[in-house]
């Protein structure tokens, strides 16, 4: 657990824009088998939030129009961000403390990759 989180992160990370519709987000997540996706905004693609598969399920249960609602309306704002040199142990502690299954890896405000709880679980597979 002394390794850096960059050793687990998926890169490049798929993202969605804050203005993308829920339908477009669902299609992208389904197409690429994603459990979550960072939401970016602005000309520099700064991460502003995260949308998880659970968020999409809640959206579907609410029976809202997927063509009329945008990412910025359903995302969780201010996701946990860590630097690529953060230790696996520190990141795991942050995830458990916050009760989240994913973190965003950034450097100088730029997205470098993503890590999910499944990435940690895979460490125990032969």
C-alpha positions in Angstrom: 0.0 0.0 0.0 3.0 2.3 -0.3 2.6 2.5 -4.0 1.3 5.6 -5.7 -2.3 5.8 -6.8 -1.1 6.4 -10.3 -0.2 2.7 -10.4 -3.9 1.8 -10.2 -5.5 4.7 -12.2 -7.2 4.2 -15.5 -6.0 6.6 -18.1 -7.1 8.2 -20.2 -10.4 8.7 -18.5 -13.7 9.0 -20.3 -15.5 12.2 -19.4 -18.7 14.0 -20.2 -19.4 17.7 -20.5 -21.5 19.5 -18.0 -24.0 20.3 -20.8 -24.3 16.7 -22.1 -27.8 15.2 -21.7 -28.5 12.3 -19.4 -29.3 10.2 -22.5 -25.9 10.9 -24.0 -24.2 10.1 -20.6 -26.1 6.8 -20.2 -25.2 5.8 -23.8 -21.5 6.5 -23.2 -21.4 4.7 -19.9 -23.2 1.7 -21.3 -21.0 1.6 -24.5 -17.7 1.7 -22.6 -18.9 -0.3 -19.5 -18.2 2.6 -17.1 -19.4 2.6 -13.5 -18.8 6.4 -13.2 -17.7 9.3 -15.3 -16.1 12.6 -14.4 -18.0 15.7 -15.5 -15.9 18.5 -17.0 -16.6 22.1 -17.8 -14.9 25.1 -19.3 -12.3 25.5 -22.0 -9.7 23.7 -19.8 -12.0 20.7 -19.0 -11.8 21.2 -15.3 -13.5 18.4 -13.3 -16.6 19.8 -11.6 -18.3 16.6 -10.6 -19.0 12.9 -11.1 -21.9 10.8 -12.3 -22.1 7.2 -11.1 -24.2 4.3 -12.4 -26.2 4.8 -9.1 -27.0 8.4 -10.1 -28.3 7.2 -13.4 -30.5 4.5 -11.7 -32.0 7.1 -9.4 -32.6 9.3 -12.4 -34.4 6.5 -14.2 -36.5 5.7 -11.1 -37.6 9.4 -11.0 -38.9 9.0 -14.6 -37.5 12.3 -15.7 -36.8 13.1 -19.4 -33.2 12.1 -20.2 -33.2 14.5 -23.2 -34.1 17.5 -21.0 -31.7 17.1 -18.1 -28.0 17.8 -18.2 -24.9 16.4 -16.4 -24.6 19.5 -14.2 -28.1 18.9 -12.9 -27.5 15.4 -11.5 -23.7 15.1 -10.8 -22.2 15.0 -7.4 -20.1 18.2 -7.1 -16.6 18.4 -5.8 -15.5 14.8 -6.1 -12.5 13.6 -4.1 -9.4 14.6 -6.0 -5.9 13.3 -5.3 -2.6 13.8 -6.9 -0.9 11.0 -8.8 1.7 10.5 -6.1 -0.8 10.0 -3.3 -0.3 6.6 -1.6 -2.8 3.8 -2.1 -3.4 3.7 1.7 -4.2 7.4 1.9 -6.6 7.2 -1.0 -8.3 4.1 0.4 -8.8 5.9 3.7 -10.3 9.0 2.0 -12.7 6.8 0.0 -13.8 4.9 3.1 -14.2 8.1 5.1 -16.3 9.7 2.4 -18.2 6.6 1.5 -17.4 6.9 -2.2 -16.3 4.3 -4.7 -14.3 6.5 -7.0 -11.7 9.3 -7.0 -10.3 11.6 -9.6 -6.6 11.9 -10.1 -5.5 15.4 -11.1 -2.3 17.3 -11.4 -2.3 21.1 -11.8 -6.1 21.0 -12.1 -5.9 18.7 -15.1 -7.5 15.2 -15.1 -4.9 12.5 -15.2 -7.0 9.4 -14.5 -9.6 7.8 -12.4 -9.6 5.1 -9.7 -12.6 3.0 -8.5 -13.0 0.7 -5.6 -12.9 -2.1 -8.1 -9.4 -1.1 -9.0 -8.4 -1.7 -5.4 -10.3 -5.1 -5.3 -8.4 -6.2 -8.4 -5.2 -6.0 -6.4 -6.2 -9.1 -4.5 -6.8 -11.2 -7.6 -4.1 -13.7 -8.7 
